[in-house]
Amino acid sequence: MFPIYGSVSVLGPVFKMLRKLPALLKGTVYALCIFTGEYLTGSLLSRLDLCPWNYERSRWNIGKVVRLDYFPNWFLAGLLFERLLSPDRKAV
């Protein structure tokens, strides 16, 4: 699981490209990127019977590996990741 979540660090160039856009648009793009990563890794792991999550009980699932009702969580997480991982972030 940690390598999957750690892969968010590859979004650094995306953070830089979107830096001047409104937070609503940036958060949406980040959530969609996270959904894409979750879907791809979840689908691959499911084929190998190694997927540690299964969302089949949720009516908002896509392929049992993504839950659309998690959108607000991933939206906020994306904005947090941008703040923490942005290449041009100022030191505090």
Backbone as CSV, one residue per row, in Angstrom:
resi,resn,N_x,N_y,N_z,CA_x,CA_y,CA_z,C_x,C_y,C_z
1,MET,0.823,-1.195,0.000,0.000,0.000,0.000,0.864,1.254,0.000
2,PHE,1.958,1.263,0.760,2.772,2.470,0.844,3.347,2.877,-0.511
3,PRO,3.814,1.928,-1.343,4.294,2.355,-2.669,3.178,2.989,-3.510
4,ILE,1.962,2.511,-3.357,0.848,3.082,-4.119,0.602,4.515,-3.663
5,TYR,0.496,4.723,-2.366,0.263,6.074,-1.857,1.476,6.968,-2.078
6,GLY,2.653,6.397,-2.011,3.872,7.174,-2.238,4.030,7.646,-3.664
7,SER,3.337,6.983,-4.582,3.436,7.379,-5.987,2.844,8.760,-6.248
8,VAL,2.161,9.329,-5.261,1.629,10.688,-5.419,2.765,11.683,-5.631
9,SER,3.962,11.319,-5.235,5.096,12.226,-5.402,5.396,12.515,-6.872
10,VAL,4.942,11.655,-7.780,5.154,11.910,-9.210,4.249,13.035,-9.723
11,LEU,3.350,13.519,-8.882,2.480,14.623,-9.283,3.178,15.978,-9.190
12,GLY,4.422,16.013,-8.781,5.159,17.268,-8.668,5.045,18.150,-9.901
13,PRO,5.291,17.616,-11.108,5.147,18.446,-12.307,3.711,18.938,-12.524
14,VAL,2.743,18.131,-12.119,1.341,18.544,-12.245,1.075,19.713,-11.311
15,PHE,1.614,19.654,-10.099,1.451,20.753,-9.150,1.965,22.053,-9.756
16,LYS,3.118,21.956,-10.400,3.739,23.147,-10.986,2.896,23.698,-12.138
17,MET,2.379,22.820,-12.977,1.566,23.256,-14.132,0.273,23.932,-13.690
18,LEU,-0.313,23.452,-12.602,-1.631,23.931,-12.190,-1.580,25.013,-11.116
19,ARG,-0.411,25.444,-10.733,-0.258,26.315,-9.569,-1.083,27.594,-9.628
20,LYS,-1.326,28.150,-10.790,-2.051,29.423,-10.889,-3.561,29.248,-11.054
21,LEU,-4.029,28.034,-11.126,-5.462,27.791,-11.296,-6.192,27.882,-9.961
22,PRO,-7.503,28.103,-10.005,-8.290,28.140,-8.762,-8.252,26.785,-8.039
23,ALA,-8.357,26.837,-6.725,-8.284,25.617,-5.908,-9.353,24.600,-6.293
24,LEU,-10.532,25.056,-6.674,-11.606,24.137,-7.058,-11.205,23.293,-8.261
25,LEU,-10.596,23.925,-9.241,-10.168,23.200,-10.433,-8.977,22.291,-10.123
26,LYS,-8.010,22.813,-9.368,-6.841,22.001,-9.014,-7.250,20.775,-8.207
27,GLY,-8.092,20.961,-7.208,-8.525,19.837,-6.385,-9.237,18.773,-7.205
28,THR,-10.028,19.213,-8.182,-10.726,18.268,-9.056,-9.734,17.471,-9.893
29,VAL,-8.756,18.143,-10.464,-7.739,17.450,-11.270,-6.969,16.461,-10.402
30,TYR,-6.593,16.883,-9.205,-5.855,15.981,-8.314,-6.693,14.761,-7.951
31,ALA,-7.969,14.965,-7.639,-8.845,13.837,-7.295,-8.957,12.875,-8.469
32,LEU,-9.074,13.402,-9.679,-9.165,12.538,-10.858,-7.865,11.765,-11.087
33,CYS,-6.726,12.412,-10.836,-5.441,11.710,-10.949,-5.347,10.582,-9.922
34,ILE,-5.776,10.863,-8.709,-5.739,9.845,-7.652,-6.691,8.702,-7.983
35,PHE,-7.897,9.029,-8.473,-8.842,7.984,-8.896,-8.225,7.115,-9.987
36,THR,-7.563,7.740,-10.931,-6.943,6.984,-12.028,-5.881,6.030,-11.485
37,GLY,-5.021,6.534,-10.616,-4.000,5.679,-10.018,-4.595,4.555,-9.195
38,GLU,-5.639,4.886,-8.436,-6.300,3.872,-7.611,-6.952,2.805,-8.492
39,TYR,-7.571,3.245,-9.579,-8.228,2.289,-10.473,-7.203,1.371,-11.142
40,LEU,-6.133,1.958,-11.658,-5.131,1.150,-12.354,-4.443,0.160,-11.420
41,THR,-4.012,0.634,-10.263,-3.336,-0.278,-9.336,-4.319,-1.296,-8.759
42,GLY,-5.531,-0.850,-8.434,-6.533,-1.774,-7.899,-6.909,-2.850,-8.894
43,SER,-7.046,-2.470,-10.168,-7.389,-3.445,-11.205,-6.275,-4.468,-11.387
44,LEU,-5.040,-3.977,-11.406,-3.902,-4.887,-11.553,-3.806,-5.836,-10.362
45,LEU,-3.911,-5.287,-9.163,-3.819,-6.132,-7.972,-4.989,-7.111,-7.876
46,SER,-6.156,-6.701,-8.337,-7.318,-7.602,-8.320,-7.103,-8.789,-9.247
47,ARG,-6.510,-8.529,-10.389,-6.226,-9.631,-11.326,-5.258,-10.647,-10.719
48,LEU,-4.388,-10.153,-9.849,-3.414,-11.034,-9.193,-3.915,-11.549,-7.848
49,ASP,-5.180,-11.246,-7.521,-5.779,-11.595,-6.226,-4.965,-11.061,-5.050
50,LEU,-4.450,-9.846,-5.200,-3.647,-9.226,-4.153,-4.200,-7.882,-3.687
51,CYS,-5.346,-7.491,-4.187,-5.889,-6.173,-3.867,-6.374,-6.129,-2.418
52,PRO,-5.827,-5.211,-1.609,-6.219,-5.161,-0.200,-7.536,-4.431,0.054
53,TRP,-8.136,-3.830,-0.966,-9.418,-3.156,-0.782,-10.435,-3.675,-1.794
54,ASN,-11.684,-3.654,-1.389,-12.781,-4.104,-2.240,-14.008,-3.270,-1.881
55,TYR,-14.464,-2.486,-2.831,-15.576,-1.571,-2.586,-16.894,-2.071,-3.191
56,GLU,-17.018,-3.353,-3.391,-18.216,-3.877,-4.047,-19.501,-3.592,-3.264
57,ARG,-19.427,-3.369,-1.970,-20.638,-3.092,-1.179,-21.134,-1.660,-1.339
58,SER,-20.294,-0.797,-1.865,-20.688,0.595,-2.074,-21.409,0.729,-3.414
59,ARG,-22.503,1.444,-3.424,-23.211,1.631,-4.698,-22.480,2.625,-5.596
60,TRP,-21.471,3.301,-5.065,-20.708,4.293,-5.816,-19.383,3.726,-6.342
61,ASN,-19.257,2.386,-6.384,-17.985,1.801,-6.797,-17.856,1.738,-8.316
62,ILE,-16.620,1.778,-8.751,-16.279,1.531,-10.157,-15.310,0.366,-10.149
63,GLY,-15.728,-0.741,-10.726,-14.871,-1.922,-10.802,-14.452,-2.475,-9.466
64,LYS,-15.165,-2.170,-8.422,-14.891,-2.641,-7.060,-13.606,-2.061,-6.461
65,VAL,-12.914,-1.181,-7.193,-11.626,-0.679,-6.709,-11.594,0.838,-6.503
66,VAL,-12.650,1.533,-6.892,-12.732,2.987,-6.710,-14.105,3.321,-6.156
67,ARG,-14.154,4.242,-5.205,-15.428,4.730,-4.666,-15.562,6.205,-4.985
68,LEU,-16.572,6.539,-5.789,-16.780,7.925,-6.179,-17.166,8.816,-5.005
69,ASP,-17.750,8.245,-3.970,-18.112,9.064,-2.808,-16.877,9.476,-1.999
70,TYR,-15.704,8.987,-2.363,-14.463,9.430,-1.737,-13.898,10.680,-2.409
71,PHE,-14.592,11.192,-3.413,-14.102,12.358,-4.148,-13.706,13.515,-3.228
72,PRO,-14.548,13.919,-2.263,-14.138,15.035,-1.393,-12.839,14.749,-0.632
73,ASN,-12.657,13.521,-0.211,-11.422,13.151,0.505,-10.196,13.301,-0.393
74,TRP,-10.289,12.794,-1.623,-9.161,12.871,-2.539,-8.945,14.301,-3.019
75,PHE,-10.020,15.077,-3.131,-9.926,16.487,-3.488,-9.058,17.220,-2.456
76,LEU,-9.403,17.053,-1.191,-8.653,17.712,-0.120,-7.246,17.140,0.023
77,ALA,-7.110,15.841,-0.139,-5.787,15.217,-0.052,-4.874,15.757,-1.152
78,GLY,-5.416,15.929,-2.349,-4.624,16.475,-3.452,-4.120,17.869,-3.148
79,LEU,-4.978,18.709,-2.580,-4.553,20.061,-2.214,-3.512,20.029,-1.091
80,LEU,-3.661,19.094,-0.169,-2.671,18.942,0.899,-1.337,18.470,0.325
81,PHE,-1.385,17.479,-0.579,-0.159,16.982,-1.203,0.537,18.109,-1.966
82,GLU,-0.257,18.939,-2.643,0.326,20.067,-3.372,1.093,20.967,-2.401
83,ARG,0.478,21.231,-1.289,1.107,22.112,-0.286,2.403,21.494,0.262
84,LEU,2.382,20.187,0.478,3.544,19.507,1.057,4.631,19.182,0.044
85,LEU,4.252,18.883,-1.197,5.213,18.358,-2.177,5.543,19.298,-3.314
86,SER,4.929,20.468,-3.351,5.142,21.397,-4.458,6.623,21.769,-4.537
87,PRO,7.202,21.691,-5.742,8.634,21.957,-5.881,9.016,23.402,-5.538
88,ASP,8.094,24.349,-5.681,8.426,25.747,-5.412,7.910,26.224,-4.065
89,ARG,7.611,25.287,-3.180,7.102,25.593,-1.848,8.170,26.307,-1.028
90,LYS,7.754,27.322,-0.321,8.679,28.075,0.521,8.877,27.351,1.854
91,ALA,10.075,27.371,2.351,10.382,26.746,3.644,9.703,27.550,4.754
92,VAL,9.187,26.850,5.746,8.504,27.507,6.860,9.464,27.765,7.992
